[in-house]
């Protein structure tokens, strides 16, 4: 489960800033981690977000982000924000 200390922002990130994050080493590692299940969790999260259900999106990503690698990557990216 995603650590409770992690910040979840409700505001949309700046597209330029988002591109920088996603192309960073940590961002690329996080994307690989999120695709570990063939992208199913990411697809569920995207679908939930389109419905406006942020909690379901978090639940879909939670198993993928659980563990030390996921937590370290999200923390590293948060520090870049």
N, C-alpha and C positions, 0 to 999 in steps of 0.2 A: 504494500500500500504506500502511496505517496506520503512522505513525512509531513506531519502537521506543521512543521516549521517552514515549509515551503510556501512562498507567496504565490497566489493565483490572482492575477490581475483581470479585472472585468473590462479594462479598456483595450482597444485594439492597438497592437504595436505599430510603430512607424514602419512602412514597407521596406524602407532602406535598412533600418535597424534589423528587421526580421531577416532580410536577405544576408546581412553580415553574420547573424547568429547561425543561420542554417548552413552557410558555407564554411563556417569555422570548423576546426578539427572536432570540437565537442559536439557541434550541431550535426555533423556528418555521422559521428558515432551514435548519437541519439536517434537519428533517422534509421540507421541500421538496426538498432535495438527495437525500435517501434515496428520494424518490418519483419522481426524474427518469427512471427506467427503467420507469415505470408501476407501481412497487411490487414488481416481480419479485424484486429482490435482498433487499428487506425480508421478503418472504414466504419466500424460501429460508432466510434467517437465522432467522426465527421457527420454521420447520419443524425446522431443525437444532437449535435450542435445546430444542424439545419432545423431541427424541431424545436430548438431553444431549450434543450434539456442538458444543462451544463453538468449536473450531477451524474447523469448516465454517461456522458462523455468521460468524466473523471473515472468512473467505474470501469469503463472499457479499456482505458489506458493503464489503470492501476496495476494489473498483473505484469504488464510489460515494464513498468518503471520500478517495480519492487526490487529490492536488493541493492547491494552496494554500488554496482555499476550505474544503474538508473539514477539513484540518488546523487551520486557524485557528478554525473553529467548534468542533471537538472540544476544542481547547486552551482556548478561552474558557469552555466549559461545565465542563471539569475544574476550572478555577480557581474556579468557583462552588460546587463541592462542598465 
